Amino acid sequence: MGRWVPGARGRLQRAAFELFAERGFEQTTVAEIAARAELTERTFFRHFTDKREVLFAGQDELTTRIVAALAAAPAELSALDAAVVAVEASAEVLGPRPDGPRARQTVIDAHPELRERELIKMEGLVAAIAEGLGRRGVPAAAASLAASSAVAVFRMGFERWIGDDGGRGVEEHIREALVELREVAGAS
């Protein structure tokens, strides 16, 4: 096998998810993931620090896209609306179909330590959005509240999307969750 194999990262991710589904997360080893992908363990570690990172590898790209969308949001939008427009940009990273994200979430939901890691990543997203809102001139407390609310809307929309086989996009589910938030808060 040559030194450089195109698509190695994607092959490793596919192999990991297949094995997680077949054998379970805890029973799957890095060696098995690499073998299934027809790569070496060394190649695995060039792309991921450990098998958990296969599940969280897209978080940096997701945060980058959301922060960029927030910076590009129209200035006249409220802090919450700008933050929600930003989290809608997650569709660019998540893709049109929930199959992969659904499989990922199934593994995470089955393991408390992975759920904890996901919550930490979500808090990082809240901080990044709040910082972006601060750059838009939103006071710190309001920025934090809007960012937390937008991430809650994102999470609810995401959960509904991965459970939806009707073909609706994650953005639609996010918008519906925002409407519900406004109804709960008594705002229109």
Helices and strands as residue ranges (DSSP letters): H 8-23, H 30-36, H 41-47, H 51-56, H 59-72, H 79-88, H 90-94, H 99-109, H 112-135, H 140-162, H 170-185
